[in-house]
Amino acid sequence: MNNLNSSVLLGTDLPLPLFIRGKVRDTYDLGSHLLIIATDRISAFDVVLPCGIPAKGQVLNQLSVFWFRHTADLMPNHMMETIDDVHCLDSYLPARSLFSYPAYLSGRAMIVKKVKRIPVECVVRGYISGSAWAEYQQ
């Protein structure tokens, strides 16, 4: 599932307790941690569309990883590690819960600490600069 021509991942079904299924991410409960999987689902105006974009989940996951790593010195975050080798999940699961991991987890999933969420959403669509900014300030 690592190449851009691969099939679209619209959902997951792991033998783990489902914590929440969001518009584009599926989250599983690992006890004191969570497994967050970014799917290829598309959401527009809070509606999940029936099709997806190949590798969208991998891109979303890698963008999140980039920002979590680059802002960690400013504000600690919940990210523990990314799933590049699916067997890194072994250390987060009890021995009785081990299973054959699907290859699609690689590159599109991360392990995070289970913490209290602060519900903040920011949407940036553009910004004013140059002469438009100078005119706006007047």
C-alpha positions in Angstrom: 0.0 0.0 0.0 3.0 2.3 -0.1 2.8 3.3 -3.8 0.4 5.9 -5.1 -1.2 3.4 -7.5 -2.4 1.2 -4.7 -6.0 0.6 -3.9 -8.0 3.0 -1.7 -8.3 2.2 2.1 -11.8 3.3 3.1 -12.0 1.5 6.4 -10.2 -0.8 8.8 -11.3 -3.8 10.8 -8.7 -4.9 13.3 -9.2 -7.4 16.1 -8.8 -4.5 18.7 -11.4 -2.4 20.5 -12.5 0.4 18.3 -12.1 3.7 20.2 -13.7 6.0 17.6 -14.2 6.1 13.8 -13.9 9.6 12.6 -14.4 11.1 9.2 -11.0 10.1 7.9 -9.2 8.3 10.8 -10.0 5.1 12.7 -8.7 4.9 16.2 -8.2 1.7 18.3 -7.8 1.4 22.0 -4.5 -0.2 23.2 -5.0 0.4 26.9 -2.9 3.4 27.9 -2.2 4.1 24.2 -4.2 4.5 21.0 -3.5 3.4 17.5 -4.6 6.1 15.0 -4.9 5.0 11.3 -5.4 7.6 8.6 -7.6 6.2 5.9 -8.1 7.4 2.3 -11.7 8.5 3.0 -12.8 12.0 1.8 -14.8 14.3 3.9 -16.5 17.5 2.5 -18.8 19.7 4.6 -18.8 17.1 7.4 -20.0 14.4 5.0 -17.9 11.3 4.3 -18.0 10.6 0.5 -18.2 7.0 -0.8 -14.9 7.2 -2.7 -11.4 7.9 -1.6 -8.0 9.1 -2.8 -5.2 6.6 -3.0 -2.4 7.2 -0.4 -4.3 10.2 1.2 -4.0 8.5 4.6 -0.3 8.1 4.2 0.1 11.8 3.3 -2.2 13.0 6.2 -0.2 10.8 8.6 3.1 12.0 7.5 2.0 15.7 7.7 0.8 15.1 11.2 4.1 13.4 12.1 6.1 16.3 10.6 4.2 18.9 12.7 4.2 16.8 15.9 8.0 16.4 15.6 8.7 20.0 14.7 6.6 21.5 17.5 7.5 19.0 20.2 10.1 21.4 21.7 7.4 24.1 21.9 4.6 22.0 23.3 4.8 18.3 24.3 2.3 16.2 22.3 0.8 12.7 22.4 2.7 11.1 19.6 4.8 8.1 20.6 5.9 6.6 17.3 4.9 6.0 13.8 4.1 2.6 12.3 6.8 2.1 9.7 7.4 -1.5 10.8 4.1 -3.0 11.8 5.8 -5.2 14.4 6.5 -2.2 16.6 2.8 -2.7 17.7 3.9 -5.8 19.6 5.3 -3.8 22.5 1.9 -2.1 22.9 -0.3 -5.2 22.9 -0.6 -7.9 25.5 0.8 -11.2 24.2 -2.7 -12.7 23.9 -3.8 -9.8 21.6 -1.1 -10.2 19.0 -2.4 -10.8 15.5 -1.2 -10.7 11.9 -0.9 -7.0 11.1 -2.2 -5.8 7.8 0.5 -4.2 5.6 -1.6 -1.0 5.1 -0.7 0.1 8.6 2.8 1.0 7.5 3.1 4.7 6.8 -0.4 5.6 7.7 -0.6 4.8 11.4 0.8 6.1 14.7 0.8 5.2 18.3 -0.2 8.0 20.7 -0.5 8.4 24.4 -4.1 8.3 25.7 -4.5 11.8 27.1 -7.3 14.3 27.8 -8.2 16.0 24.5 -8.5 19.8 24.2 -11.1 20.3 21.4 -9.5 23.0 19.2 -10.0 23.2 15.4 -8.3 25.7 13.1 -9.0 26.2 9.5 -6.6 28.3 7.4 -7.7 29.0 3.9 -5.4 31.8 2.9 -3.8 35.0 4.2 -3.3 38.6 3.2 0.2 39.8 2.3 1.9 42.5 0.4 0.0 45.5 -0.8 -3.4 43.9 0.2 -2.1 43.7 3.8 -1.0 47.3 3.7 -4.4 48.4 2.3 -6.2 46.2 5.0 -4.3 47.9 7.8 -5.5 51.4 6.6 
